[in-house]
Amino acid sequence: MRTLSIQTKTKRYPVILLPSLFTSPDWFDQIQFPSRKLTIVTNSIVGSLYLQKIKNIFKEKNFIVSSVTIPDGEEYKQLNTVEKIYHELLRQGLDRKSFLIALGGGVITDITGFVASTYLRGIPYFQIPTSLLAQVDSSVGGKTGVNLEEGKNLIGTFYQPEGVIVGLDFLQSLPDREFREGLSEVIKASLLKGGEFFEFFRKNISMILGQDQKTLEEVIYQSIQFKGEIVQEDEKESGIRSILNYGHTLGHAFEKTLGYGALRHGEAVAVGMIGAAKIAEEMGMMSADLVNIHQKLLVRCGLPTSLPYSVNANIFIQSLLKDKKNVSGSLRMVLLEAIGKPVSSIPVEMGLVLDVLPQLVEVEP
């Protein structure tokens, strides 16, 4: 068992990394729970595999446990799902001392955090991320949110969890495509951090893809540690934390334009990073060699560098214009100058985006 501590201006909480929640019971004693009453929020797929097992862990410790199960998929990360969860929590009698547990991937961690931050003006919650993407990224840092028709994560809060419990054994049940999409966020973090983290990841991709436990544990630990350092310095994305959006500006626009569910978040971020790299190259910020490094890492991890879809350029641009990082209607992006040297809030001309777009996806005439 390995433990990290995340300290922000508003809260200090542990991130516990262990081989299994089910065979390593010591983790339970590392957490201070605010009450004996909780509700687990999960989706239909994760719930069928793990909900009863998690319930049993708490029931054996004399907790009162309820659950709410929502359908699986990004398309359900919306306000009407949140409202349904509110009604169910009220039906279950959850009060301000009760707490929530998010059991699932990125959609569940985001939506449960948002519900926790707003239900009765805020109740505690814990994260038990079951996907690689959620373990290395969305479960840590307190970003919560839901999507609107106009764009992704446009409604949300910053609300830190009480703790994060990461079990490597959850990854064994992940479909290959979902495991690989999580590597997109690891690639992103390694490019941003650089140094030993980048070299460790680059040299151990084969071991990671083979889910070698020690290697996987190390790369997850380093990913969380890196994100934790950024969050501790800038909890609410007023400065350096914005670098964590590398690849996300274009990625979110692809998700919105193609329709939620057409591709997975990590796949969109992968193509978004390639797009950002090509834009940086066109602007004279990045070398062709570094663009090549992006390509090779993504290909080795089985992630896309372009998309087998077509988009309407005008609709795509409209999605970009609704990005949260824009300033006065001007597109701003995180770009890399070199490995370990990100630069945030770089103004990017839409004409340059349109020049690069056909290299990423078919553009409708």
N, C-alpha and C positions, 0 to 999 in steps of 0.2 A: 504494500500500500504506500502510495506517495501522496503528499499533501502540499498544496500551494495555498497561500493566503492572499486574497485580493483586498486591498485597502483603498477605498474611495473616500471622498469628502463626506458621503452620507452613510457609509456602511463598511464593515469589515466582515468577510465571510470566507469559509474554506472551500477549496475545490479538491475533492478526494478522488484519486485515480487508483483503481484496483482491478485485479484480474476478473473478479466476479462479485456482484452484489449478493449472489445466492450461496456462494461457498466461502465468502470472506465476511462473516458477520460482525467483525470488529468495527467496521465503518459506522455502525449504528451508534456506538458510544462516543464517536467523534463529533456528533451533531447535537446541538441544543434545540429541541423542538418547542415551539411557543405554546402548544396546547396538546390535548389528546384527541382532537377532532380534525379530520382532514378529508379533502376530496382529491382524488387523482384524476387529472384530465389527460385523456389519451385519444388515439384514433382507432378505427376498427381493425386495422391490420396489427399494429403493435399491441393493442389490447388483447387480441386473441392469443398472442404469444406470451405476454408477460404480466398482464393486469392482475390476474389472480395470484401469481407468485409474489408480486409486490404487496398486494393486499394482505397476504398471509404473514409476511414479515412484520407488518405493523400490527396486525391482529394478535400475533403471538406476544407482542409487547403491550397488549391491552389498549390499543388505540381504537377509536371509532372511525371506521373507514367507509367512505362512499366513493362513487366514481361518476364521471361524465365521459361518454364516448362520442366523438364526432367522426364524420366520414374522413377518409384519407385524401389528401390532395391540396395543392396550393389554391385551387379554386374555392376552397371552403374557408380560407383565411380572410373572413370578411365580417362586417359588423352584425349581420343577422345571425351568424354563428355565435358571436360574442353574446348577443342578447339571449339566445337560447341557453347558453351556459349560465348567465345570470339567473334566469328563471329556475334552472335546476338547482343552483346553489341555494337560492331562497327556499325552494321546496325541501331541500335537505337540512335547512335550519343552520347554515353556516353563519357564525357571527364574526366579530372583528378579531377574536383570539383564535379562530380556526385558521387553517392554512391549506394551501394548494400544493400539489406536486404535478409538475409537467413530466409526463412519461411519453417520450416520442422524439421525433426529429425536429427540424427547424420550424415548421409550421406550428407544432404543438408548443415548443419553447416560446415562440413569439406571442402566440395568442393567449397562452396561460399567463405569461407575464403581464400582458395588457389587461386581462381580466383581473388579476391580482391587484394591479395598480389602481383600478377604478372601482371594484366591488366594495361597497361600504366605505368608499374613499381610501381604500388601500388595506389589504391584508397580506400576511407573509406568504412567500412561496419558495419552493425548492425545485431544482432542475435535476431530472434523471434523463439525460440525453441518450437516445438509443441509436442514432446514426452518426457516422464519422463526421459529417458536416456540422451537426449540432454539438458534438463533443469538442471539436477544435475551435468552434466559432460562436454559434448563436446562443449557446447556453451560458456563456460568460460575458459579462459586461453590462447587463441590464437594459439592453435595447429591446423594447417590445413594440409590437405593431400589427396592423392589419392593412389589407389592400383596399383601395377604392377602384371603381371603374376607370378612373383617370390614371391610376398608377399604383406602384407597389410601395407598401409601408408609408403611405402618406398620412396615416393616422397612427399615433403611437406615443409612448412615454419612455423616459429613462427611469427604470425602477429595478434596483438591484435585488437579486435573490438572497435568501438566507444561507444558501449553500448549494453546491453542485456536486453530484455524485456520479462519476464516470466509470462505468463497467465495461471492460474490453470484450467480455463475452457477448454483449449485445451485437457486436459487429459480425459475429459468425452467422447470424440469421439474415444479414442484409443481402439483398440481391446484388450481383456484381456491379450493375449500373449505378446503384445507390452508393456502394462503397467507393467507386471511382469518382463520383461527383464530389465526395468529401475531400478527395485529394486536391481538388481545385483550390479549396481554401488553404490547404497546407502549402501548395505551390505559391499562392499569393503571399502567405506569411513569410515563407522562406526568401522570396524575392525582396520583400520589404525589409526584412531583418538582415539578410546577407550573412557573411562570416561563417562561423562554425555550423549554424543552423542550416544554411543553404547547402554547405558541403555535405553535411550528414544526410540530408534528404536526397540530394543528387546521387550520392554513392550507394544509397540503400533502397532505391526504388523497387528493385526486384524482391527484396526481402519484405518490403511493405506490402507489395501486391500479393505476396504469398502469405500475408498476415502472420509473419513471424512475431510472436508475442512481445519479446524484448524490444525489437526494433520498432514495432508499432507503438508500444508504450512510450518509448523515448520521443518519437516524433509527435505524438499527441501531447506529451508533457511540454515539449519545447514550444509547440504551437500555442498552448494555453498560457504558458509563461510569457511569451511575447505579447499576446493580447492583453494579459493582465498588466504588464508594464505600461502599455499604452493607456489602458483604461484608468489606471491609478494616476497617471499624469493628467489625463483629460477625460473626465467622466462623461461629459455631455457634448462631446464633439464640437467644442468651440475652437479647437486648434489641431494638435497632432493626431488626434483620433481619426480625423477624416481620411488619413492615409489608408485606413482599413477598408475604404471603399474602392480600392484599386480593382479595376475590372467590372465594378458594379454599375457604373453609370450607363455604359452600353448594354451590359448584361440585363439590367432591369428593363431597359427599353425593349430588348428582344423578347423578354418574358411577356411584357404587356402587349406588344404588337402582335405576337404570334398566338397569344391567348394562354392563360395560365394552365399548365398541364401539358402543353406541347413539348416542352423540354424541361429538364430539371434545373434547379437554381444553380448548382455547381457547373453544369454544362454551359449555362448562359454566362456565368462569370468567366469561364475558360475562354470563350470566344470574345468576351468583353476585354479580357487582358490582352489578347492578340490585337484587337482593335486599338486599344490604348497604346500598345507598343508600336504599332504601325503609324499611329498619329504622332507619337513622340519622335519617331524616326523622320517623318516628313517635316517636323518642326525643327529638326537638327539637334534634338535633345538626347536621342538614343542612337547607339551604333547598330548597324545591320547585324553584327554578331550577337548582340543582346536580344534582338528580335528572334534570331535563330535559336537562342537558348530557350526562350518562351515556347517556340514551336516544338523543340525536341522534348522538353519536359512534359508538355501536354500530351504529345503523341505517345511517349513511353508509358504514360499513365492511362492511356486509352480514352483521353478526353478530346472533344472536338476542337478544331481550330477554325472551322467554318460550319455553317448550318445548311442542311438540305431542305431549306424552305425558301419562300420568296416573301418579300415585304414591300409594302407601299412606302416609298421614301417620305412622303409628306406625313403619313401617320406615324412613322418612326421618329421623325423630327419633332412632332407634337409631343410624343412620349418623352423625348429627351428634354424638352422645354419645361416639363413638369418635375424634373429631378430636384430633390430637396437641396442639393448643393449649389444650385444656380443662384446667381446674384443679379438682381434687377433684369431678369430675363436673359442674362448672358450665361452660356454654357460653361461650367467649370468642371475640370476633371483632375483626378490624381494621375500623375505620370511619373515614370522612372527616368532618372538620368543615368543610373548605373545600379547594379545589384546592391541593395542596402541603402540606396539614396533616392527615396521617393520625394516628390514635390507635390504639394496639394494646391487646390484652387487655381489651376492654370487655365486661363481663358482659351477656349478652343473655338475657332470659326466653324460654323455649320457647313460651309463649303468644303472644308477639310474632312469633316465627318462623311459627307456625301462622296468625296473622292475615295475614301477608304472602304466605305460600306460594301461595294460590289466584291471586295476581296473576302468578305465575311459571310455574305448571303446573296442570293439572287434578288436583284432589285426590279420590281415590276415597272414596265414602261409607262 
